Amino acid sequence: MLRLSKLADYAVVLLARLGQEEGLHTVPALSATTGIAEPTVAKVLRILSQSLLVEAQRGARGGHRLARPISAISLAEVIVAMDGPIALTACVDGNTGGCEAEGHCPVRGRWDPVNEAVRAALTAVTIADLARPSCTGMHRRAPVFPANPGAGLTAAPLAAE
């Protein structure tokens, strides 16, 4: 199963939160609004800052803010910042030495197109896309069909031939 690391998941949550309001946000405030522990918030923001996705301002009136709008930050960038290069297997992109079976592997090199497709999909999704309100409210609309399917419906007689 492909799964984001917890830190990458937290990074997405923090970036989405930073994108909700302009200005500087402190670690304690971000921790309170996201439910992520302060030490983890600080760690994730430090990594995002090193990756130039977040800007930090020191001092009494300091805090963190986005380096650019969340609509310009791809999910792939966040994953790379938090977890390193996106690679489905050890031998993707011509890497060697990461697998015991690489000398006689029948699929060696065949993962590259799959990895590129995954990268492209993750690059196409922005943090803004993920931060949009969910569509769960749309699913709470009245049903299209009546609760009693037979109510009010009458069968029309078939035309005789």
N, C-alpha and C positions, 0 to 999 in steps of 0.2 A: 504494500500500500504506500502510495506517495503521501507524505504528510509534511506540512510546514513545522518547523521547530516552534517551541513555545515563544522564544524570543522574537522570531519573525512575526508570529501572530500578534504578540504584544506591540511590536513596531507598527503594524497596520492599525491597530486600535489607537495608539498614541498619535499617529499621523492624522488619522481621521478626526480625532478630538482637536488637535491643533488647527485643523482646517475649518472647524466649526466657528471659531471666533478669532478675529485678528488680534494682534498684540502678543505680549509675552505671557508665558504660562510657567508657573513654578512647578518643581517636582512634587511638592506636597499637594498642590491643587490638582495636578494631573492624576496623582495617585487617588485622591478623593473622588474624582469624577469618573475614573475608569475602573476602580477597584483593584488596580495592580499595585503591589507593594512598592513603597518608595525606593528601596535599593534597586529593584528591578527596573523601575521607571528611569532612575538615574543611569543605570547601565545601558539600557536601550537607547536613551537619548545621547549618551556619549558616543555610541557606535554610529547612530544616525548623523550625528554632528561630524564625525570623522569622515563619513561618506558624503558629506555636503548636502544632505537632505534636510537637515535642521541646522539652525543657527543658534548659538548660545551667547547670552550676554551676561557677563559676571557683574557682581555688585549687589547693593541693597535693593535696587529696583531691577534686578536681573531676571532672567528666565530663558525660556526657549520659544522659538517660533519657526515656522516653515521657511526653508530657503527659497522655495518656489511654490506655486499653488498645487494643491493635491491633484488637480486635473492634469498636471504635468509630471506627476510621479507615478511610474508604473510599478505594478506588483513585482515584476522581475527585478527592478532596481532594489526594492526593499529586501527581497530574498537574498540577492547577491550581497548586499550590505551586511545582513545578519548572519547568513549561513555560508557565504562563499559562492563560487560558480555553480550554476545550475547544471547538474550532470546526473543522468539517470543510472548510469553504471560507471565503473572505474575506467573503462576503456573508451569512453565517449571523447570525441574530438582528438583522436589519435594518441591519447595518453597511454603510457605503458607502465608496467610494473605494479599495477594495482590489483592484479588478479592471478591466482594460481594457475588457471586454465587458459591463459591468454595465448600460449603457444599452439594449442590445438583446438581453439574455440571455433565452432562453425558459424557463429553469428558476429564475430569480431568485426567492428567497423560498420555493422548494419544498424546500430543504435543511433548513429549520428542524425539521420533524418527525423527519427522520433524525437530525439532531444531538441532538435531545431524547432519542431512543431510545438513542443511544450514551451520552449523559450518564447516563441512568437505569440502563443496564447497568453502567457503571463505578461508579456510586454504590452499586449493590446488592452489589458485591464489596468485601469488607474485606481489610485486610492479614492478618488472622487466617485468612481463607479461603485466601489465597495461601500462608501459612506452614504450613498443615497438611501432614503427611507425605503424600507422593505415593502413588498406588495402584499403583506398579510392583510392589510385593511381592505384590499380589493377582494380578497377571498371571503370576506364576511358579508358581501352583498346578498340580497335576496336571491334564491335559486332561480334559474331560468325557467325550470319546469315547476308546476304546482306540486305541493307536498303530496297530494292525492292524485296520482297520475290519471286516474279514470274520471275524475270530477270534471264535469262540464264538457266532456268530449263525447261526441256521438259519432258512431260509425256511419258513414254515408253508404247507401246501398250501391253495390257494383252495378254498372250498366249491363243489361242483358244483351247478349249478342244475338 
